[in-house]
Amino acid sequence: MQIPKKLPQFEKLPALFIASGEYEAHFYLAQRGELKLAKTIKMPPREEAREKQAFVGKKGGMQSLSATSHHGAYVADLKKKFQKEVHAVIHDMLAEYKLEEIYLFSPKYSAKRIMDGLDKPEQKKVRMQFYQGDTKTNPLMLIQKMWETEQEAIKFKTPLTAEKKKIIQKPRIW
């Protein structure tokens, strides 16, 4: 989809936008005025839970049957599996597109897991983190939020006054 002209167009370097939840992530690539969905990862826990259930039967005089579920261990395994898959996608996209900027939109607990899974050079490329789950929103809103945040940060910088310029430009005597 086309990025509106009032927003950054990412002409020089492409950027990666990651909208993530606990078990779902969307990877958007922004370059040359276009935003496209590069990859999606979904790991719904209910569908994946079938493999971790067991049915155990006992015989000891009387017949008794029981079912067990390793749900707690399974959820932890699923989170690790999701983290590894997200890391693999980020690593592949960084190598393929030579990305220098990553913007992460994720709840705080999920963002921490994603950041912990990245290598140090990959972590340095994460320019901004937004702690909200935005997997269902319009991807253009991700760019809009990033742009507004950057503009607010720029607005609070104090400009140089004439006196400050004089002091800075004054030659130093050693």
N, CA and C of each residue as an Amber inpcrd file, in Angstrom:
protein
   522
   0.8330000  -1.1760000   0.0000000   0.0000000   0.0000000   0.0000000
   0.8820000   1.2450000   0.0000000   0.3660000   2.2950000  -0.5290000
   1.1010000   3.5550000  -0.6780000   1.1120000   4.3230000   0.6530000
   2.2720000   4.8610000   1.0170000   2.4010000   5.6850000   2.2200000
   2.0220000   7.1160000   1.8410000   1.1350000   7.7740000   2.6070000
   0.7770000   9.1620000   2.2880000   1.9950000  10.0800000   2.2680000
   1.9450000  11.1170000   1.4490000   3.0940000  12.0120000   1.2460000
   3.4950000  12.7760000   2.5060000   2.5480000  13.0020000   3.4280000
   2.8830000  13.7520000   4.6450000   3.7050000  12.9330000   5.6400000
   3.7940000  11.6330000   5.4290000   4.5810000  10.7510000   6.3000000
   5.9250000  10.4470000   5.6450000   6.9110000   9.9730000   6.4220000
   8.2120000   9.6390000   5.8320000   8.0620000   8.5600000   4.7580000
   8.8520000   8.6860000   3.6970000   8.7310000   7.7830000   2.5540000
   9.7860000   6.6800000   2.5400000  10.8090000   6.7570000   3.4040000
  11.8670000   5.7540000   3.5060000  12.5380000   5.5360000   2.1480000
  12.9700000   6.6460000   1.5440000  13.6130000   6.6030000   0.2310000
  15.0280000   6.0390000   0.3050000  15.8110000   6.4930000   1.2880000
  17.2220000   6.0900000   1.3600000  17.3720000   4.6580000   1.8680000
  16.8230000   4.3900000   3.0420000  16.9600000   3.0690000   3.6520000
  15.5880000   2.5060000   3.9960000  15.3500000   1.2370000   3.7310000
  14.0820000   0.6320000   4.1330000  14.0330000   0.4370000   5.6480000
  12.8330000   0.3380000   6.1770000  12.6400000   0.1330000   7.6140000
  11.6870000  -1.0350000   7.8310000  11.8560000  -1.6980000   8.9580000
  11.0160000  -2.8300000   9.3210000  10.1030000  -2.4260000  10.4670000
   8.8100000  -2.6260000  10.2880000   7.8230000  -2.3670000  11.3330000
   7.2930000  -3.7200000  11.7960000   7.3810000  -3.9700000  13.1080000
   6.9150000  -5.2300000  13.6720000   5.7410000  -4.9380000  14.5900000
   4.5720000  -5.4670000  14.2490000   3.3860000  -5.3670000  15.1010000
   3.1790000  -6.7400000  15.7080000   3.3420000  -6.8280000  17.0270000
   3.3430000  -8.1350000  17.6660000   2.3920000  -8.1860000  18.8430000
   1.8670000  -9.3550000  19.0610000   1.0900000  -9.6560000  20.2520000
   1.8130000 -10.7640000  20.9870000   1.0740000 -11.5410000  21.7770000
   1.7290000 -12.6080000  22.5270000   2.0490000 -13.8100000  21.6480000
   1.1490000 -14.1300000  20.7040000   1.3560000 -15.2980000  19.8420000
   1.1890000 -14.9700000  18.3610000   1.2570000 -13.7070000  18.0090000
   1.0350000 -13.2950000  16.6230000   1.9370000 -12.1000000  16.3110000
   2.5310000 -12.1040000  15.1140000   3.3910000 -10.9870000  14.7130000
   3.2330000 -10.7450000  13.2150000   3.2040000  -9.4640000  12.8490000
   3.1500000  -9.0490000  11.4420000   4.3960000  -8.2090000  11.1660000
   5.0620000  -8.5000000  10.0660000   6.2780000  -7.7920000   9.6800000
   5.9860000  -6.9780000   8.4240000   6.1320000  -5.6560000   8.5410000
   5.8840000  -4.7510000   7.4170000   7.1910000  -4.1190000   6.9810000
   7.3980000  -4.0600000   5.6760000   8.5970000  -3.4520000   5.1130000
   8.2080000  -2.1370000   4.4600000   8.8240000  -1.0430000   4.9000000
   8.5610000   0.2880000   4.3440000   9.7770000   0.7180000   3.5380000
   9.5500000   0.9890000   2.2410000  10.6380000   1.4680000   1.3870000
  10.0610000   2.1320000   0.1510000  10.7320000   3.2050000  -0.2720000
  10.3660000   3.9670000  -1.4630000   8.8710000   4.3080000  -1.5350000
   8.3260000   4.7600000  -0.4240000   6.9500000   5.2260000  -0.3960000
   5.9000000   4.1300000  -0.3510000   6.3000000   2.9070000  -0.1540000
   5.3470000   1.7980000  -0.0780000   5.5370000   1.0160000   1.2170000
   4.4320000   0.4640000   1.6900000   4.4300000  -0.3640000   2.8840000
   3.8010000  -1.6940000   2.5010000   4.5530000  -2.7750000   2.6650000
   3.9910000  -4.0740000   2.2980000   4.1760000  -5.0660000   3.4380000
   3.2250000  -5.9830000   3.5220000   3.2870000  -7.0410000   4.5190000
   4.3010000  -8.0740000   4.0340000   5.3880000  -8.2290000   4.7660000
   6.4520000  -9.1470000   4.3490000   6.2210000 -10.5580000   4.8830000
   5.7460000 -10.6700000   6.1270000   5.5850000 -11.9910000   6.7320000
   4.6250000 -11.8920000   7.9060000   3.9400000 -12.9900000   8.1850000
   3.0470000 -13.0860000   9.3340000   3.3260000 -14.3910000  10.0710000
   3.3760000 -14.3050000  11.3820000   3.5460000 -15.4990000  12.2220000
   2.3420000 -15.5640000  13.1570000   1.6660000 -16.7150000  13.1650000
   0.5550000 -16.9410000  14.0910000   0.7430000 -18.2960000  14.7480000
   0.6680000 -18.2990000  16.0530000   0.7500000 -19.5360000  16.8240000
  -0.3770000 -19.5540000  17.8430000  -1.5970000 -19.8400000  17.4170000
  -2.7020000 -19.8520000  18.3820000  -2.5450000 -20.9960000  19.3930000
  -2.6000000 -20.6890000  20.6680000  -2.3600000 -21.7190000  21.6770000
  -3.3940000 -22.8410000  21.6700000  -4.6150000 -22.5600000  21.3500000
  -5.6470000 -23.6030000  21.3880000  -5.4130000 -24.6670000  20.3080000
  -5.0150000 -24.2550000  19.1350000  -4.7610000 -25.2190000  18.0690000
  -3.4870000 -26.0000000  18.3240000  -2.4940000 -25.3440000  18.9120000
  -1.2120000 -25.9930000  19.1640000  -1.2680000 -26.8860000  20.4100000
  -2.2770000 -26.7220000  21.2620000  -2.3160000 -27.4260000  22.5480000
  -2.6060000 -28.9100000  22.4090000  -3.1140000 -29.3420000  21.2890000
  -3.4960000 -30.7470000  21.1310000  -2.3120000 -31.6950000  21.2840000
  -1.1350000 -31.2660000  20.8630000   0.0180000 -32.1530000  20.9120000
   0.5410000 -32.3700000  22.3220000   0.1660000 -31.5510000  23.2820000
   0.6960000 -31.6660000  24.6350000  -0.2800000 -32.3320000  25.6110000
  -1.3780000 -32.8610000  25.1180000  -2.3260000 -33.5140000  26.0060000
  -2.0810000 -35.0200000  25.9820000  -2.3500000 -35.6670000  27.0870000
  -2.1350000 -37.1050000  27.1790000  -3.3480000 -37.7700000  27.8180000
  -3.5260000 -39.0370000  27.5010000  -4.6020000 -39.8180000  28.0890000
  -3.9660000 -41.0520000  28.7090000  -4.0810000 -41.1800000  30.0160000
  -3.4030000 -42.2480000  30.7400000  -4.4510000 -43.1650000  31.3560000
  -4.3040000 -44.4580000  31.1630000  -5.2150000 -45.4290000  31.7640000
  -4.4780000 -46.2640000  32.7910000  -5.1210000 -46.5700000  33.9320000
  -4.5000000 -47.3730000  34.9910000  -5.3650000 -48.5990000  35.2510000
  -4.7030000 -49.6620000  35.5810000  -5.4260000 -50.8660000  36.0100000
  -4.8400000 -51.3130000  37.3320000  -5.6890000 -51.5240000  38.2430000
  -5.2150000 -52.0060000  39.5400000  -6.4120000 -52.4850000  40.3200000
  -6.9200000 -53.6020000  39.9340000  -8.1370000 -54.0830000  40.5720000
  -9.3370000 -53.4940000  39.8790000  -9.4560000 -52.1960000  39.9870000
 -10.5660000 -51.5160000  39.2950000  -9.9640000 -50.7080000  38.1630000
 -10.7520000 -50.4890000  37.1680000 -10.2820000 -49.7010000  36.0430000
 -10.5100000 -48.2240000  36.3220000  -9.4850000 -47.4330000  36.1390000
  -9.6610000 -45.9890000  36.2500000  -8.9260000 -45.3410000  35.0900000
  -9.5200000 -44.3680000  34.5430000  -8.9430000 -43.6560000  33.4060000
  -8.7570000 -42.1950000  33.7930000  -7.7140000 -41.5960000  33.2860000
  -7.4920000 -40.1840000  33.5940000  -6.8520000 -39.4950000  32.3950000
  -7.0570000 -38.2030000  32.3210000  -6.4410000 -37.3890000  31.2730000
  -5.5720000 -36.3330000  31.9380000  -4.4360000 -36.0640000  31.3460000
  -3.5590000 -35.0370000  31.8930000  -3.2380000 -34.0090000  30.8220000
  -2.9010000 -32.8380000  31.2720000  -2.5260000 -31.7790000  30.3510000
  -1.3320000 -31.0410000  30.9450000  -0.3600000 -30.7840000  30.1290000
   0.8260000 -30.0620000  30.5600000   0.7190000 -28.6250000  30.0780000
  -0.3880000 -27.9800000  30.3980000  -0.6800000 -26.6630000  29.8340000
   0.3530000 -25.6110000  30.2410000   0.7470000 -25.5740000  31.5060000
   1.7020000 -24.5610000  31.9630000   3.0370000 -24.6670000  31.2480000
   3.5690000 -25.8830000  31.1620000   4.8350000 -26.0810000  30.4610000
   4.6690000 -25.8060000  28.9810000   3.5070000 -26.1510000  28.4450000
   3.2760000 -25.9400000  27.0210000   3.2710000 -24.4540000  26.6570000
   2.6370000 -23.6260000  27.4840000   2.5790000 -22.1870000  27.2120000
   3.9860000 -21.5920000  27.2110000   4.8170000 -22.0040000  28.1520000
   6.2000000 -21.5130000  28.1880000   6.9570000 -21.9620000  26.9440000
   6.7600000 -23.2150000  26.5250000   7.4100000 -23.7110000  25.3150000
   6.9450000 -22.9510000  24.0810000   5.6540000 -22.6560000  24.0280000
   5.1040000 -21.9390000  22.8800000   5.6670000 -20.5260000  22.7950000
   5.8450000 -19.8680000  23.9430000   6.4260000 -18.5200000  23.9540000
   7.8680000 -18.5420000  23.4670000   8.6400000 -19.5370000  23.8820000
  10.0220000 -19.6600000  23.4210000  10.0740000 -19.9570000  21.9250000
   9.1840000 -20.8140000  21.4750000   9.1190000 -21.1610000  20.0520000
   8.7550000 -19.9330000  19.2190000   7.8100000 -19.1510000  19.7140000
   7.4060000 -17.9170000  19.0310000   8.5710000 -16.9290000  18.9730000
   9.2870000 -16.7770000  20.0920000  10.4390000 -15.8640000  20.1550000
  11.5050000 -16.2790000  19.1480000  11.7930000 -17.5720000  19.0540000
  12.8030000 -18.0550000  18.1160000  12.3850000 -17.8050000  16.6730000
  11.1140000 -18.0050000  16.3840000  10.6370000 -17.7960000  15.0180000
  10.6690000 -16.3160000  14.6390000  10.2960000 -15.4400000  15.5760000
  10.3650000 -13.9930000  15.3270000  11.8190000 -13.5800000  15.0990000
  12.7200000 -14.0980000  15.9110000  14.1400000 -13.7720000  15.7550000
  14.6450000 -14.2290000  14.3880000  14.2490000 -15.4160000  13.9500000
  14.6960000 -15.9280000  12.6540000  14.1980000 -15.0490000  11.5070000
  12.9540000 -14.6030000  11.5990000  12.3950000 -13.7380000  10.5450000
  13.1260000 -12.3980000  10.5190000  13.3570000 -11.8010000  11.6960000
  14.0660000 -10.5190000  11.7530000  15.4750000 -10.6750000  11.1880000
  16.1510000 -11.7320000  11.5800000  17.5160000 -11.9740000  11.1080000
  17.5480000 -12.1250000   9.5750000  16.6220000 -12.8860000   9.0280000
  16.5670000 -13.0820000   7.5740000  16.2540000 -11.7840000   6.8380000
  15.3280000 -10.9970000   7.3790000  14.9520000  -9.7450000   6.7160000
  16.0710000  -8.7150000   6.7920000  16.8040000  -8.6740000   7.9030000
  17.9370000  -7.7570000   8.0130000  19.0030000  -8.1010000   6.9710000
  19.2290000  -9.3800000   6.7680000  20.2360000  -9.8030000   5.7890000
  19.7610000  -9.5540000   4.3550000  18.4990000  -9.8040000   4.1000000
  17.9790000  -9.6900000   2.7320000  17.8310000  -8.2430000   2.2740000
  17.2870000  -7.3800000   3.1330000  16.9750000  -6.0030000   2.7280000
  17.9800000  -4.9730000   3.2290000  18.9800000  -5.3880000   4.0010000
  19.9850000  -4.4720000   4.5670000  19.3200000  -3.3320000   5.3430000
  18.4890000  -3.7110000   6.2850000  17.7310000  -2.7530000   7.0880000
  18.6130000  -2.1080000   8.1440000  18.3520000  -0.8340000   8.4090000
  19.0660000  -0.1080000   9.4500000  18.1450000   0.3460000  10.5770000
  16.8380000   0.2870000  10.3630000  15.8780000   0.7440000  11.3700000
  14.7940000  -0.3040000  11.5690000  14.4790000  -0.5510000  12.8380000
  13.3820000  -1.4420000  13.2050000  12.5020000  -0.6850000  14.1960000
  11.2000000  -0.7430000  13.9740000  10.2320000  -0.1440000  14.8930000
   9.3660000  -1.2740000  15.4340000   9.2900000  -1.3820000  16.7540000
   8.6000000  -2.4920000  17.4020000   7.3510000  -1.9910000  18.1150000
   6.2050000  -2.5410000  17.7440000   4.9230000  -2.2380000  18.3640000
   4.4460000  -3.5240000  19.0320000   4.5360000  -3.5670000  20.3540000
   4.2350000  -4.7980000  21.0610000   3.9500000  -4.4950000  22.5270000
   3.1430000  -5.3380000  23.2020000   3.0000000  -5.1690000  24.6500000
   4.3580000  -5.3360000  25.3330000   4.5060000  -4.7370000  26.4970000
   5.8150000  -4.6980000  27.1580000   6.3890000  -6.1010000  27.4050000
   5.5550000  -7.0290000  27.8680000   6.0520000  -8.3760000  28.1660000
   6.4970000  -9.1000000  26.8960000   5.8060000  -8.8710000  25.8100000
   6.1730000  -9.4990000  24.5390000   7.3940000  -8.8180000  23.9200000
   7.4690000  -7.4910000  24.0420000   8.6150000  -6.7430000  23.4990000
   9.9010000  -7.1590000  24.2010000   9.8200000  -7.4060000  25.4990000
  11.0140000  -7.8340000  26.2510000  11.4960000  -9.1840000  25.7350000
  10.5700000 -10.1110000  25.4930000  10.9500000 -11.4220000  24.9670000
  11.5800000 -11.3040000  23.5820000  11.0120000 -10.4490000  22.7340000
  11.5450000 -10.2670000  21.3850000  12.9320000  -9.6410000  21.4440000
  13.0970000  -8.6100000  22.2660000  14.3970000  -7.9370000  22.3720000
  15.4670000  -8.8660000  22.9600000  15.0800000  -9.7070000  23.9250000
  16.0370000 -10.6380000  24.5150000  16.5180000 -11.6710000  23.4970000
  15.6860000 -11.9950000  22.5280000  16.0480000 -12.9820000  21.5180000
  16.9410000 -12.4440000  20.4190000  17.0670000 -11.1260000  20.3210000
  17.8860000 -10.5300000  19.2590000  19.3520000 -10.4560000  19.6630000
  20.2260000 -10.4730000  18.6640000  21.6530000 -10.2810000  18.9080000
  21.9040000  -8.8020000  19.1970000  23.0780000  -8.4790000  19.7410000
  23.4070000  -7.0820000  20.0810000  23.3420000  -6.1490000  18.8690000
  23.9300000  -6.5050000  17.7160000  23.8300000  -5.5880000  16.5690000
  22.3860000  -5.3920000  16.0980000  21.5770000  -6.4420000  16.2340000
  20.1720000  -6.3330000  15.8530000  19.4120000  -5.4610000  16.8460000
  19.7600000  -5.5450000  18.1300000  19.1080000  -4.7210000  19.1460000
  19.3940000  -3.2430000  18.9170000  20.6010000  -2.9220000  18.4350000
  20.9580000  -1.5260000  18.1840000  20.1540000  -0.9310000  17.0320000
  19.6380000  -1.7750000  16.1570000  18.8560000  -1.2880000  15.0170000
  17.4040000  -0.9840000  15.3880000  16.9770000  -1.4030000  16.5810000
  15.6200000  -1.0870000  17.0430000  15.6220000   0.3730000  17.4520000
  14.9850000   1.2010000  16.6450000  15.0220000   2.6510000  16.8650000
  13.9940000   3.1010000  17.8900000  12.8030000   2.5240000  17.8380000
  11.7440000   2.8800000  18.7960000  10.9490000   1.6440000  19.1700000
  10.4720000   1.6500000  20.4240000   9.5770000   0.6060000  20.8990000
   8.3020000   1.2660000  21.3920000   7.1800000   0.7440000  20.9780000
   5.8810000   1.2310000  21.4340000   5.2040000   0.0720000  22.1510000
   4.8340000   0.2940000  23.4130000   4.2820000  -0.7820000  24.2200000
   2.7710000  -0.8500000  24.0830000   2.3430000  -1.3710000  22.9510000
   0.9190000  -1.6210000  22.7220000   0.8010000  -2.6910000  21.6530000
  -0.1820000  -3.5550000  21.7990000  -0.3930000  -4.6140000  20.8080000
  -1.2020000  -4.0820000  19.6420000  -0.5820000  -3.9540000  18.4970000
  -1.2470000  -3.3810000  17.3330000  -1.3210000  -4.3660000  16.1780000
  -1.6580000  -5.6120000  16.4400000  -1.6870000  -6.5870000  15.3560000
  -2.9260000  -6.4420000  14.4750000  -3.9680000  -5.8430000  14.9790000
  -5.2200000  -5.7440000  14.2190000  -5.4410000  -4.3830000  13.5630000
  -4.5980000  -3.3990000  13.8550000  -4.8250000  -2.0580000  13.3230000
  -4.2320000  -1.9110000  11.9310000  -4.6040000  -0.8150000  11.2970000
  -4.1050000  -0.4810000   9.9700000  -2.5940000  -0.2440000  10.0550000
  -1.7980000  -0.8470000   9.1750000  -0.3450000  -0.6660000   9.2610000
   0.1090000   0.7740000   9.0320000  -0.6680000   1.5640000   8.3200000
  -0.2970000   2.9730000   8.1280000  -0.3450000   3.7410000   9.4530000
  -1.1620000   3.2640000  10.3820000  -1.2280000   3.9020000  11.6970000
   0.0860000   3.6990000  12.4720000   0.8060000   2.6340000  12.1760000
   2.1040000   2.4130000  12.8180000   3.0870000   3.5080000  12.4010000
   3.1120000   3.8120000  11.0930000   3.9950000   4.8690000  10.6010000
   3.5540000   6.2180000  11.1580000   2.2390000   6.4400000  11.2030000
   1.6940000   7.6960000  11.7310000   2.1330000   7.9000000  13.1840000
   2.0240000   6.8490000  14.0120000   2.4060000   6.9450000  15.4250000
   3.9030000   7.2000000  15.5710000   4.7080000   6.5220000  14.7580000
   6.1570000   6.7240000  14.8020000   6.4920000   8.1600000  14.4290000
   5.8620000   8.6790000  13.3930000   6.1340000  10.0380000  12.9170000
   5.7330000  11.0700000  13.9700000   4.5770000  10.8960000  14.5780000
   4.1210000  11.8310000  15.6170000   5.0720000  11.8250000  16.8160000
   5.5440000  10.6580000  17.2000000   6.4750000  10.5600000  18.3260000
   7.7930000  11.2570000  18.0090000   8.2850000  11.0890000  16.7840000
   9.5260000  11.7710000  16.3910000   9.3430000  13.2860000  16.3720000
   8.1970000  13.7540000  15.8920000   7.9450000  15.1880000  15.8360000
   7.8530000  15.7910000  17.2300000   7.2510000  15.0600000  18.1710000
   7.1860000  15.5420000  19.5540000   8.5820000  15.6340000  20.1650000
   9.4270000  14.6670000  19.8760000  10.7920000  14.6770000  20.4170000
  11.5860000  15.8510000  19.8490000  11.3840000  16.1620000  18.5810000
  12.0860000  17.2800000  17.9560000  11.6000000  18.6080000  18.5190000
  10.3130000  18.7100000  18.8010000   9.7170000  19.9540000  19.2690000
  10.3070000  20.4050000  20.6130000  10.7070000  19.4720000  21.4610000
  11.1790000  19.8200000  22.7890000  12.6490000  20.2080000  22.8400000
  13.3570000  20.1070000  21.7390000  14.7500000  20.5440000  21.7370000
  14.7880000  22.0650000  21.7310000  15.6550000  22.6480000  22.5430000
  15.7350000  24.1030000  22.6250000  16.6550000  24.6340000  21.5270000
  16.2360000  25.6620000  20.8460000  17.0960000  26.2380000  19.8010000
  18.2510000  27.0260000  20.4160000  19.3050000  27.2160000  19.6290000
  20.4590000  27.9840000  20.0980000  20.1450000  29.4790000  20.0610000
  20.4370000  30.1520000  21.1480000  20.2820000  31.5980000  21.1810000
  21.5740000  32.2420000  20.6760000  21.5490000  33.5390000  20.4870000
  22.7320000  34.2570000  19.9970000  23.8960000  34.1230000  20.9780000
  23.5960000  34.1550000  22.2830000  24.6530000  34.0270000  23.2880000
  25.2890000  32.6390000  23.2650000  24.4660000  31.6090000  23.1080000
  24.9880000  30.2460000  23.0590000  25.8440000  30.0470000  21.8160000
  25.4300000  30.6120000  20.6990000  26.2060000  30.4920000  19.4610000
  27.5740000  31.1500000  19.6150000  27.6060000  32.3090000  20.3000000
  28.8660000  33.0250000  20.5300000  29.8420000  32.1740000  21.3290000
  29.3360000  31.5540000  22.3780000  30.1810000  30.7350000  23.2340000
  30.7040000  29.5130000  22.4710000  29.8520000  28.9040000  21.6880000
  30.2470000  27.7060000  20.9500000  31.2750000  28.0350000  19.8700000
  31.1000000  29.1570000  19.1840000  31.9730000  29.5050000  18.0750000
  33.2720000  30.1870000  18.5200000  33.3900000  30.5480000  19.7680000
  34.5770000  31.2320000  20.2800000  35.7810000  30.2890000  20.2210000
  36.9080000  30.7450000  19.6530000  38.0910000  29.8780000  19.6090000
  38.6640000  29.6700000  21.0100000  39.1360000  28.4850000  21.2400000
  39.6830000  28.1590000  22.5530000  41.1740000  28.4230000  22.5630000
  41.6520000  28.8880000  23.6800000  43.0840000  29.1410000  23.8650000
  43.6120000  28.0430000  24.7830000  44.5970000  27.3620000  24.3130000
  45.1550000  26.2560000  25.1090000  46.3720000  26.6640000  25.7930000
